[in-house]
Amino acid sequence: MRIEVRRTGGFAGIERRAEVDTSARPDAPEWHALAERALAAGRGSPPVGVPDGFGYRITVDGRTVYAADPRLTEDQRELISRVLKEGA
């Protein structure tokens, strides 16, 4: 499973992007479950965010959803954090 997160907005407006490929990871089932929950709570189009907040595009194996601060679910927040931390 390939998980990509793109973060835009914020005070400086700097885009950040990262990707994780779970195919060779021993914790892949955990990533898959988290990604499915995050996708289920996402929207098909970018939601209206708050001034200086972040907007996110989450893509998992070609399926894309959108989310924005401050209305992220805990699963979305965890997935975004993990991908931006561990991804290249």
TIVO-2410 file (N, C-alpha, C; in nm, 3 decimals):
# residues 88
REC num residu      c1      c2      c3 atome chaine
REC   1      M   0.085  -0.117   0.000     N      A
REC   1      M   0.000   0.000   0.000    CA      A
REC   1      M   0.089   0.123   0.000     C      A
REC   2      R   0.056   0.216  -0.085     N      A
REC   2      R   0.131   0.342  -0.094    CA      A
REC   2      R   0.042   0.453  -0.038     C      A
REC   3      I   0.093   0.522   0.065     N      A
REC   3      I   0.018   0.628   0.132    CA      A
REC   3      I   0.093   0.759   0.112     C      A
REC   4      E   0.026   0.858   0.056     N      A
REC   4      E   0.087   0.989   0.034    CA      A
REC   4      E   0.004   1.096   0.104     C      A
REC   5      V   0.074   1.188   0.170     N      A
REC   5      V   0.009   1.301   0.235    CA      A
REC   5      V   0.070   1.429   0.180     C      A
REC   6      R  -0.015   1.522   0.144     N      A
REC   6      R   0.028   1.654   0.099    CA      A
REC   6      R  -0.037   1.756   0.191     C      A
REC   7      R   0.045   1.837   0.257     N      A
REC   7      R  -0.005   1.939   0.349    CA      A
REC   7      R   0.020   2.076   0.288     C      A
REC   8      T  -0.083   2.159   0.285     N      A
REC   8      T  -0.070   2.295   0.233    CA      A
REC   8      T  -0.128   2.392   0.334     C      A
REC   9      G  -0.097   2.520   0.314     N      A
REC   9      G  -0.152   2.624   0.401    CA      A
REC   9      G  -0.059   2.655   0.516     C      A
REC  10      G  -0.119   2.690   0.627     N      A
REC  10      G  -0.041   2.730   0.742    CA      A
REC  10      G   0.001   2.876   0.732     C      A
REC  11      F   0.065   2.924   0.833     N      A
REC  11      F   0.105   3.065   0.839    CA      A
REC  11      F   0.197   3.102   0.724     C      A
REC  12      A   0.293   3.016   0.692     N      A
REC  12      A   0.391   3.046   0.587    CA      A
REC  12      A   0.346   2.998   0.449     C      A
REC  13      G   0.242   2.916   0.444     N      A
REC  13      G   0.192   2.867   0.315    CA      A
REC  13      G   0.286   2.769   0.246     C      A
REC  14      I   0.370   2.702   0.320     N      A
REC  14      I   0.467   2.609   0.262    CA      A
REC  14      I   0.404   2.471   0.247     C      A
REC  15      E   0.421   2.413   0.129     N      A
REC  15      E   0.369   2.278   0.104    CA      A
REC  15      E   0.469   2.174   0.154     C      A
REC  16      R   0.416   2.070   0.213     N      A
REC  16      R   0.499   1.957   0.255    CA      A
REC  16      R   0.433   1.831   0.205     C      A
REC  17      R   0.515   1.738   0.156     N      A
REC  17      R   0.464   1.614   0.099    CA      A
REC  17      R   0.554   1.499   0.144     C      A
REC  18      A   0.489   1.386   0.174     N      A
REC  18      A   0.565   1.266   0.212    CA      A
REC  18      A   0.486   1.144   0.170     C      A
REC  19      E   0.557   1.033   0.155     N      A
REC  19      E   0.496   0.909   0.109    CA      A
REC  19      E   0.557   0.791   0.184     C      A
REC  20      V   0.473   0.692   0.214     N      A
REC  20      V   0.518   0.570   0.279    CA      A
REC  20      V   0.466   0.452   0.197     C      A
REC  21      D   0.555   0.358   0.168     N      A
REC  21      D   0.516   0.233   0.102    CA      A
REC  21      D   0.518   0.125   0.209     C      A
REC  22      T   0.403   0.067   0.236     N      A
REC  22      T   0.393  -0.029   0.346    CA      A
REC  22      T   0.421  -0.173   0.304     C      A
REC  23      S   0.448  -0.198   0.176     N      A
REC  23      S   0.455  -0.335   0.126    CA      A
REC  23      S   0.559  -0.422   0.197     C      A
REC  24      A   0.670  -0.367   0.241     N      A
REC  24      A   0.774  -0.448   0.305    CA      A
REC  24      A   0.782  -0.426   0.456     C      A
REC  25      R   0.685  -0.356   0.511     N      A
REC  25      R   0.689  -0.323   0.654    CA      A
REC  25      R   0.624  -0.433   0.737     C      A
REC  26      P   0.684  -0.468   0.850     N      A
REC  26      P   0.622  -0.568   0.937    CA      A
REC  26      P   0.491  -0.518   1.001     C      A
REC  27      D   0.476  -0.386   1.011     N      A
REC  27      D   0.356  -0.328   1.071    CA      A
REC  27      D   0.253  -0.285   0.965     C      A
REC  28      A   0.262  -0.343   0.846     N      A
REC  28      A   0.173  -0.306   0.735    CA      A
REC  28      A   0.025  -0.319   0.770     C      A
REC  29      P  -0.020  -0.426   0.837     N      A
REC  29      P  -0.163  -0.435   0.869    CA      A
REC  29      P  -0.214  -0.318   0.954     C      A
REC  30      E  -0.129  -0.271   1.045     N      A
REC  30      E  -0.166  -0.155   1.128    CA      A
REC  30      E  -0.182  -0.030   1.042     C      A
REC  31      W  -0.087  -0.008   0.950     N      A
REC  31      W  -0.095   0.106   0.858    CA      A
REC  31      W  -0.220   0.096   0.771     C      A
REC  32      H  -0.250  -0.023   0.720     N      A
REC  32      H  -0.367  -0.041   0.632    CA      A
REC  32      H  -0.495  -0.007   0.706     C      A
REC  33      A  -0.510  -0.056   0.827     N      A
REC  33      A  -0.631  -0.029   0.905    CA      A
REC  33      A  -0.644   0.120   0.934     C      A
REC  34      L  -0.535   0.184   0.972     N      A
REC  34      L  -0.537   0.328   1.000    CA      A
REC  34      L  -0.572   0.407   0.874     C      A
REC  35      A  -0.512   0.370   0.761     N      A
REC  35      A  -0.539   0.439   0.635    CA      A
REC  35      A  -0.686   0.425   0.594     C      A
REC  36      E  -0.742   0.308   0.610     N      A
REC  36      E  -0.883   0.288   0.574    CA      A
REC  36      E  -0.976   0.373   0.660     C      A
REC  37      R  -0.947   0.382   0.789     N      A
REC  37      R  -1.030   0.465   0.877    CA      A
REC  37      R  -1.016   0.613   0.842     C      A
REC  38      A  -0.893   0.656   0.809     N      A
REC  38      A  -0.871   0.795   0.772    CA      A
REC  38      A  -0.942   0.829   0.641     C      A
REC  39      L  -0.938   0.738   0.545     N      A
REC  39      L  -1.007   0.761   0.417    CA      A
REC  39      L  -1.158   0.766   0.436     C      A
REC  40      A  -1.210   0.681   0.520     N      A
REC  40      A  -1.355   0.676   0.542    CA      A
REC  40      A  -1.409   0.807   0.596     C      A
REC  41      A  -1.328   0.881   0.670     N      A
REC  41      A  -1.372   1.007   0.729    CA      A
REC  41      A  -1.340   1.128   0.642     C      A
REC  42      G  -1.274   1.105   0.528     N      A
REC  42      G  -1.234   1.216   0.441    CA      A
REC  42      G  -1.346   1.264   0.351     C      A
REC  43      R  -1.318   1.373   0.282     N      A
REC  43      R  -1.414   1.432   0.189    CA      A
REC  43      R  -1.363   1.419   0.046     C      A
REC  44      G  -1.457   1.424  -0.048     N      A
REC  44      G  -1.421   1.413  -0.189    CA      A
REC  44      G  -1.365   1.540  -0.249     C      A
REC  45      S  -1.382   1.654  -0.181     N      A
REC  45      S  -1.328   1.781  -0.227    CA      A
REC  45      S  -1.270   1.855  -0.107     C      A
REC  46      P  -1.178   1.946  -0.131     N      A
REC  46      P  -1.114   2.016  -0.020    CA      A
REC  46      P  -1.216   2.096   0.062     C      A
REC  47      P  -1.220   2.074   0.194     N      A
REC  47      P  -1.312   2.149   0.279    CA      A
REC  47      P  -1.258   2.289   0.306     C      A
REC  48      V  -1.345   2.377   0.350     N      A
REC  48      V  -1.303   2.510   0.390    CA      A
REC  48      V  -1.233   2.499   0.524     C      A
REC  49      G  -1.114   2.550   0.530     N      A
REC  49      G  -1.038   2.543   0.654    CA      A
REC  49      G  -1.051   2.673   0.733     C      A
REC  50      V  -0.957   2.695   0.820     N      A
REC  50      V  -0.952   2.816   0.900    CA      A
REC  50      V  -0.830   2.897   0.857     C      A
REC  51      P  -0.831   3.028   0.882     N      A
REC  51      P  -0.713   3.107   0.846    CA      A
REC  51      P  -0.586   3.050   0.910     C      A
REC  52      D  -0.483   3.039   0.831     N      A
REC  52      D  -0.353   2.987   0.873    CA      A
REC  52      D  -0.358   2.840   0.917     C      A
REC  53      G  -0.465   2.770   0.888     N      A
REC  53      G  -0.474   2.627   0.917    CA      A
REC  53      G  -0.419   2.546   0.801     C      A
REC  54      F  -0.399   2.420   0.824     N      A
REC  54      F  -0.348   2.331   0.721    CA      A
REC  54      F  -0.462   2.258   0.652     C      A
REC  55      G  -0.444   2.235   0.523     N      A
REC  55      G  -0.532   2.148   0.446    CA      A
REC  55      G  -0.451   2.027   0.403     C      A
REC  56      Y  -0.516   1.912   0.392     N      A
REC  56      Y  -0.446   1.788   0.363    CA      A
REC  56      Y  -0.511   1.713   0.248     C      A
REC  57      R  -0.428   1.655   0.163     N      A
REC  57      R  -0.474   1.561   0.061    CA      A
REC  57      R  -0.410   1.428   0.098     C      A
REC  58      I  -0.494   1.328   0.122     N      A
REC  58      I  -0.447   1.195   0.160    CA      A
REC  58      I  -0.479   1.101   0.044     C      A
REC  59      T  -0.377   1.038  -0.011     N      A
REC  59      T  -0.396   0.945  -0.122    CA      A
REC  59      T  -0.343   0.808  -0.083     C      A
REC  60      V  -0.429   0.708  -0.095     N      A
REC  60      V  -0.392   0.571  -0.062    CA      A
REC  60      V  -0.422   0.485  -0.184     C      A
REC  61      D  -0.317   0.433  -0.247     N      A
REC  61      D  -0.331   0.349  -0.366    CA      A
REC  61      D  -0.425   0.411  -0.469     C      A
REC  62      G  -0.408   0.539  -0.497     N      A
REC  62      G  -0.486   0.607  -0.600    CA      A
REC  62      G  -0.619   0.663  -0.555     C      A
REC  63      R  -0.661   0.636  -0.435     N      A
REC  63      R  -0.787   0.690  -0.380    CA      A
REC  63      R  -0.754   0.812  -0.295     C      A
REC  64      T  -0.814   0.927  -0.328     N      A
REC  64      T  -0.780   1.053  -0.263    CA      A
REC  64      T  -0.899   1.111  -0.187     C      A
REC  65      V  -0.871   1.159  -0.066     N      A
REC  65      V  -0.968   1.234   0.012    CA      A
REC  65      V  -0.899   1.358   0.067     C      A
REC  66      Y  -0.979   1.451   0.116     N      A
REC  66      Y  -0.928   1.577   0.168    CA      A
REC  66      Y  -0.977   1.599   0.311     C      A
REC  67      A  -0.897   1.672   0.387     N      A
REC  67      A  -0.931   1.707   0.525    CA      A
REC  67      A  -0.864   1.839   0.557     C      A
REC  68      A  -0.909   1.904   0.664     N      A
REC  68      A  -0.849   2.032   0.703    CA      A
REC  68      A  -0.857   2.050   0.854     C      A
REC  69      D  -0.759   2.124   0.905     N      A
REC  69      D  -0.763   2.165   1.045    CA      A
REC  69      D  -0.879   2.262   1.062     C      A
REC  70      P  -0.944   2.263   1.172     N      A
REC  70      P  -0.925   2.183   1.293    CA      A
REC  70      P  -1.016   2.061   1.298     C      A
REC  71      R  -1.074   2.021   1.187     N      A
REC  71      R  -1.173   1.913   1.186    CA      A
REC  71      R  -1.117   1.778   1.146     C      A
REC  72      L  -0.994   1.749   1.181     N      A
REC  72      L  -0.937   1.617   1.153    CA      A
REC  72      L  -0.987   1.517   1.257     C      A
REC  73      T  -1.013   1.396   1.212     N      A
REC  73      T  -1.043   1.289   1.308    CA      A
REC  73      T  -0.911   1.245   1.371     C      A
REC  74      E  -0.919   1.172   1.479     N      A
REC  74      E  -0.797   1.122   1.543    CA      A
REC  74      E  -0.720   1.030   1.449     C      A
REC  75      D  -0.793   0.948   1.370     N      A
REC  75      D  -0.726   0.859   1.275    CA      A
REC  75      D  -0.655   0.940   1.166     C      A
REC  76      Q  -0.719   1.042   1.114     N      A
REC  76      Q  -0.655   1.126   1.013    CA      A
REC  76      Q  -0.532   1.194   1.071     C      A
REC  77      R  -0.545   1.248   1.190     N      A
REC  77      R  -0.433   1.317   1.253    CA      A
REC  77      R  -0.314   1.221   1.274     C      A
REC  78      E  -0.343   1.100   1.319     N      A
REC  78      E  -0.236   1.003   1.342    CA      A
REC  78      E  -0.170   0.961   1.210     C      A
REC  79      L  -0.251   0.932   1.109     N      A
REC  79      L  -0.194   0.891   0.979    CA      A
REC  79      L  -0.109   1.003   0.921     C      A
REC  80      I  -0.160   1.124   0.920     N      A
REC  80      I  -0.086   1.238   0.865    CA      A
REC  80      I   0.047   1.254   0.939     C      A
REC  81      S   0.042   1.250   1.070     N      A
REC  81      S   0.162   1.266   1.150    CA      A
REC  81      S   0.265   1.157   1.120     C      A
REC  82      R   0.219   1.034   1.113     N      A
REC  82      R   0.311   0.922   1.086    CA      A
REC  82      R   0.372   0.931   0.948     C      A
REC  83      V   0.292   0.963   0.848     N      A
REC  83      V   0.346   0.970   0.711    CA      A
REC  83      V   0.443   1.086   0.700     C      A
REC  84      L   0.408   1.204   0.753     N      A
REC  84      L   0.499   1.317   0.743    CA      A
REC  84      L   0.629   1.293   0.822     C      A
REC  85      K   0.620   1.214   0.928     N      A
REC  85      K   0.740   1.185   1.008    CA      A
REC  85      K   0.827   1.077   0.943     C      A
REC  86      E   0.766   0.970   0.894     N      A
REC  86      E   0.842   0.855   0.844    CA      A
REC  86      E   0.861   0.854   0.693     C      A
REC  87      G   0.782   0.930   0.622     N      A
REC  87      G   0.785   0.926   0.476    CA      A
REC  87      G   0.901   1.002   0.417     C      A
REC  88      A   0.927   0.972   0.292     N      A
REC  88      A   1.035   1.040   0.221    CA      A
REC  88      A   0.979   1.141   0.126     C      A
***
